[in-house]
Amino acid sequence: MNRQKGKVYLIGAGPGDPGLVTIKGMECIKKADVVVYDYLAAPALLNFARHDAEIIYVGKKRW
C-alpha cells in the first residue's frame, strides 16, 4: 500500500469577506496542492491558489 504523507488545513470562511481570512489561512491556500471548498468560501480566495493546484468544489448547500 502506497501511503502519502501530507497535511490538511481547515480554513474557515467566516462571514464570507475574503479580507478577513487570516495570514496563516492565506499562506495555506497559496501553498496547497489541492483546495477543497464549498459555497461559503468567497470566490476571490481561489485566486490565491497555485495555478497548478487541483480545485475541488464540494457544494454543501442545503436545498
C-alpha positions in Angstrom: 0.0 0.0 0.0 1.4 3.4 -1.0 0.7 6.0 1.7 1.4 9.6 1.1 2.3 11.9 3.9 0.9 15.4 4.0 -1.0 17.9 6.0 -4.6 19.1 5.9 -5.6 22.6 7.0 -9.2 23.7 7.6 -9.7 27.4 6.9 -12.9 28.9 8.0 -14.9 31.0 5.5 -16.1 33.3 8.3 -18.8 35.8 7.1 -17.6 35.4 3.5 -15.4 38.5 3.3 -12.1 37.5 1.7 -10.4 40.4 3.5 -11.0 38.6 6.8 -9.0 35.5 6.1 -6.0 35.0 8.4 -2.5 35.4 7.2 -1.9 31.7 8.0 -5.0 30.7 6.1 -3.9 32.7 3.0 -0.4 31.1 3.2 -2.0 27.7 3.3 -4.1 28.4 0.2 -1.0 29.7 -1.7 1.0 26.5 -0.9 -1.8 23.9 -1.3 -1.6 21.1 -3.9 -5.4 20.7 -3.5 -8.0 23.2 -2.4 -11.4 21.8 -1.5 -14.1 24.4 -1.0 -17.8 24.8 -0.6 -20.3 27.6 -1.3 -19.4 29.5 1.9 -15.9 30.3 0.5 -15.5 33.7 -1.2 -14.6 33.0 -4.9 -11.8 35.6 -4.6 -9.9 33.3 -2.2 -9.4 30.8 -5.1 -7.4 33.5 -6.9 -4.6 32.9 -4.4 -4.3 29.2 -5.2 -1.4 28.0 -7.2 -2.1 27.8 -11.0 -1.3 24.0 -10.8 -3.4 23.3 -7.7 -6.3 21.0 -8.0 -9.5 22.9 -7.1 -12.5 20.8 -6.0 -15.9 22.2 -5.3 -17.9 20.1 -2.8 -21.2 22.1 -2.8 -22.5 21.5 0.8 -25.5 23.7 0.3 -28.9 22.6 1.6 -31.6 23.0 -1.0 
